[in-house]
Each structure stands twice: as C-alpha cells, then as structure tokens.
C-alpha cells in the first residue's frame, strides 16, 4: 500500500518509497519502511495489554473507515455531480445499501471504541479512540496545512490510458483468422463437408 500510494505521489517521501530494486523487482524501501513501522508500533504490546487492545481496535476501525469514506462521498457528492456506474453496480439499491453500510460502520466503530471490561480504569480503558483521533488529526493537517498541504498539490492518481482491447466480431483477428459459427448439420446425406473448426482462414 505504501508503494501504491507513493506511486501516485500521495505520501511524503514518495520518491524514496516508490523505488524498485533492479534485481529483486520489489519496492525494497517501502517494504523495509513498513517493517520498521510495524516493529515500532508492535513492540510496546510485548508488556502492555492496553497497547495490544488499542492497536487491534485501530486496525479494525481504520479498515471500516476506509470502506465508509468512498461509500459516503458517493452518496453525498458523486450522485450530485453525475455518477457513471461501472460494469458491476447495485442499480436502484445502491443508495439504500450505501446508507445502511454507513450506519453499520458507524455503529461497529463505536463498539470497538468501548472499553473491553468494567469498571473502567487506566488499565482497562480502551485507547483506540485516542489513537484513531491522532491519526485522523495528522491526516487532516497533512491535507489542509496552509501552502504546503496536499490539497494544494495533489491532483489524484496519474491517468493511465486504457489498454486497447480488440473485440473479435466480423472483423479479422490479429492472427488472420476470421471467427465463424460451425455450419448447421444437414438433415440427411453425408455431412463431412460441413464439419470444420470454429475458425476458418479468411478468403483472399
């Protein structure tokens, strides 16, 4: 994910994270960057149960938030600006299912922010809301920071032209073969002349 976001220029230090090792053909800097980040976040869990609860809750809440954002913006913005459905879409059920999805995500996010046990103390408190709030605050600052925030320079992922796809119909295929339907079987007599492959060479 770090490599994918860096390829689009969406994270600080993109030029560092997007480099691909010439021999291994993997984004080696992004891999080791995530390894270091995982150790930095996971090490405190070795002797602190609260940290473990907070980190696991953050992972779940963050995943749900990543689902909720595109659904929410599709409901409140995309439909007003003209939405072009993809090959798979929910049709007229899109809006009610999107609303139910946002409500469910809001509900489950609150559940994961609740303390795991009672009574609540410094040892049983669920610090996931604090951690999620810090992450969201950093994201908002990174986006709206005056002059250097991402809103001033990020234009979205670079456009990649769609690959040219040739549909085989009545036109000849690249191999020089013209698709044909098998001949209908006659009602009687020798049908050997009507047997053939689905593809026949074009007439010249």
BELGIDA-V907857 format. One record per backbone hydrogen bond with DSSP energy under -1.0 kcal/mol. CO is the residue of the C=O (numbers start at 0). NH is the residue of the N-H. If there is no record, write none. Layout:
((CO & NH) (CO & NH))
//
This chain:
((0 & 4) (1 & 5) (2 & 6) (3 & 7) (4 & 9) (5 & 8) (12 & 15) (12 & 16) (13 & 17) (20 & 24) (25 & 20) (25 & 27) (26 & 30) (27 & 31) (28 & 32) (29 & 33) (30 & 34) (31 & 35) (32 & 36) (33 & 37) (34 & 38) (35 & 39) (36 & 40) (37 & 41) (38 & 42) (41 & 44) (42 & 45) (47 & 51) (48 & 52) (49 & 53) (50 & 54) (51 & 55) (52 & 56) (53 & 57) (54 & 58) (55 & 59) (56 & 60) (57 & 61) (58 & 62) (59 & 63) (60 & 64) (61 & 65) (62 & 66) (63 & 67) (64 & 68) (66 & 70) (67 & 71) (68 & 72) (69 & 73) (70 & 74) (71 & 75) (72 & 76) (72 & 77) (73 & 78) (76 & 80) (89 & 92) (90 & 93) (92 & 96) (93 & 97) (94 & 98) (95 & 99) (96 & 100) (97 & 101) (98 & 102) (99 & 103) (100 & 104) (101 & 105) (102 & 106) (103 & 107) (104 & 108) (105 & 109) (106 & 110) (107 & 111) (110 & 113) (120 & 124) (126 & 130) (127 & 131) (128 & 132) (129 & 133) (130 & 134) (131 & 135) (132 & 136) (133 & 137) (134 & 138) (135 & 139) (136 & 140) (137 & 141) (138 & 142) (139 & 143) (140 & 144) (141 & 149) (142 & 150) (144 & 148) (145 & 147) (148 & 151) (149 & 152) (149 & 153) (172 & 175) (175 & 201) (176 & 172) (177 & 199) (190 & 193) (197 & 179) (199 & 177))
//
